[in-house]
């Protein structure tokens, strides 16, 4: 089970840090990912991290602004979001890809946390 937190309302240019805590051990083969969903749209890949190597992957629109990281001791993954824009407003969800397959594909993730709303106001 995954528990996401940290969403909220922030002004343009501000920062937020999302957290996703896993109630069970996260194994080295897992990818942990963050996705976001805009109203009326499909989930969009944001970032992923390979648990063993901490190798990261980002969608182009967040590169240089967002950072995904993990704390293995806490079974927690984070998404630090800086220089937020109104276009980042969405519901953000964390997920676990236990087979370690394509981290950018939502259907490859088999455990999902509840979403957390991020609203960026101008």
Buried (B, 14 or more C-beta within 10 A) or exposed (E): EBBBBBBEEBEEEBEBBBBBBBEEEBEEEBBBBBBBBEEEEEBBBBBBBBBBEEEBBBBEEBEEBBBBBBEEEEBBBBBBBBEBEEEBBBBBBBBBBBEBBBBBEBEBBEBBBEBBEBBBEE
